[in-house]
Amino acid sequence: MQQPGKRPFKVLLIEDDEDYAGLVRSILGRSGGSSFEIETAGDLSAGLDRLAQGGIDVVLLDMTLPDSEGITTIRRTLQQAPHVPVVMLTGLDDETLAIRALQEGAQDYLIKGQHEVALLARAALYAIERQRNRDALLASEARFRRLIEKNVDPIIIIDDQLVVRFVNPAVTRLFGRPKTQMLNTVFGFPVPRQGQTSEIEIVDTKGKVVVAEMRAVRIDWQGEQASLASLRDITEHKRMLAELEQTRQQELQMKDVFLSNVSHELRTPLSVIHQFTTIMLDGLAGDLNSEQQDHLEIVFRNVEQLRKMIDDLLQVARTEIEEVIDVSQPEAGKLSVISECVSIGALVKEILSMLRTIAATKKIALFADIPEDLPPALADPQRIRQVLNNLINNGIKFTPDEGTVSIVVQPVRNPSGFLDIAVSDTGCGILPEDREKIFEYLYQSENTIDDSRKGLGIGLYICREIVTRHGGRIWVDSEAEKGSTFHFTLPVFSLQTYLAPILSPANLRARTVGLITVEVLLGDARNLTKADERTLSEIWGILKYCILPEMDQVLPRMGRFEYGEIFFVVACSNIEGVKALVRRIRGQLARADNLQDGDLSAKVIYDMIDIDSDPQQTGPIELNAAVAARLKEWIDDKLNNRRAFHEQEKNPHRG
Ligand code: ADP
């Protein structure tokens, strides 16, 4: 070790034995690299006097002196000069005492007569070095302490037993407690991990509640591991957030009430339009030519659509109010979804043909790209019409003249089992910060260029509700000024997903499943007219009427396609049950008014599947692989027949 400015180390030897003092002098005098200047004191009081004058680098202290003995010797020395390192010199039999002296603060000890020449110098030098390190550490700790003492943020040091070891004045203000009540007590809150934050609620002595955010880092505190937690009073911030939320809720509620009122008001005139259109369509106001009939049917479909939209508006408005007011009824008033096997391609074409006129006014081109072999979806056709209508309408609305809106439907590859329906436009696009928010209730983007395009901010919210209720997802990809693509997914129709819950033991007690098809053949191979639709719903009503709930159990209605085919699965306890049911349906259909009108005819076909060949078995019934395969074959067969029928209707000359 190099002495600053090459000054020799000043050693104070407190030793009454003159011979020993001489020995020490000679050893240190001969020591190699470092030079020592030795002063001697013959007893403790002389030693302490010398120490009081200062300038001593290390003390070599004999434990047994004429005026002091044992542990008091070291205590008094350290009291006099707490920052001067002390090396004890002891006799062999004093070693236990020497160890105690170390505990009191001595730097080292040497047993007289045992040390070698090099050892003495080294012990002295090490003692000086260690003392300097300790002083430096204490100084830095003191600086650190001053720093956090003055910090305006509350800072607490908590050891790993959760005992408070240090608090700065800001903490005592935050907790409303004096330092003495906090130090060395257990900290009553969990300490967050390094780098993490937590929120704590502090109740001060007067009962005032303060919310603070706590952040912790690991430190070394007086030689032990501890956490340094800094706190931030966020009471005001929280209060403001709560106020903002309350204002937002009030605004929503006001909008809700407004929406409810408006929708109610709209309903009345709309019912009148609905009624008179029906009267005209039914020919009660005189005959219509076929063009008038077609136009009126378009009016009728749109009135229906509008009625549905108003109903939804009322329903979601009610939902939100109920959710705000009464959280115990979150399910009340939700948009209902009744899924069946549907062709998304057909729905897309239907909606596009409806929106062609609107698109044409802006010279917007509408495209659809739908693979021939697209599997059907498991969805509520009415609801999906609504989603498509909303998205395509928005596409047209937010796209400038002569743009394009296109719809691409394809199966999702990963995870499979879903269809992806993408509606793209070449419109204004959506800013990144709005891409999530536009799906929120009553949200409208501030950035929509043209205020006149604004609606209610409810369309996409309803879309999201509907899609999530189908188990799908909806999102938007967009590039500013280039356009947006809204995607949504719907589950692919599969027997497993569709039938499995229905064929569960709780739902299915019968062991024989009857598969019944009711085919309604229409004379004219157009899309369904309103009158056809009414016929089909009448037939559906008949089917429901025919099925006695206590005897048979209707499983799903498998679909109602363009050509009026309805097929459904029914579970009966035996073949006789299925036959009786078919007889009943046939009998009722024969009496159906609409079916008597010329062009229509209905066929009832049935088939049977045994779920379990052992009728004695009472255990649970499962949709096993064999039954599922059989059901699938049957349904595929029906679907193929329908396709063939459809093709033939389209191109009658080929058949
Ligand atoms: P609104 O009735 O206001 O149109 P929506 O829920 O349908 O309500 O849409 C919410 C907002 O999302 C719109 O106000 C608009 O800012 C934005 N938006 C929706 N579709 C598009 C689109 N295709 N292109 C650009 N912005 C869109």
Residues whose N, C-alpha, C, O or C-beta is under 5 A from the ligand:
A	BS01	ADP	N394 G395 F398 G427 G429 I430 I438 Y443 Q444 S445 T448 R453 K454 G455 L456 G457 I458 G459 L460 Y461 S484
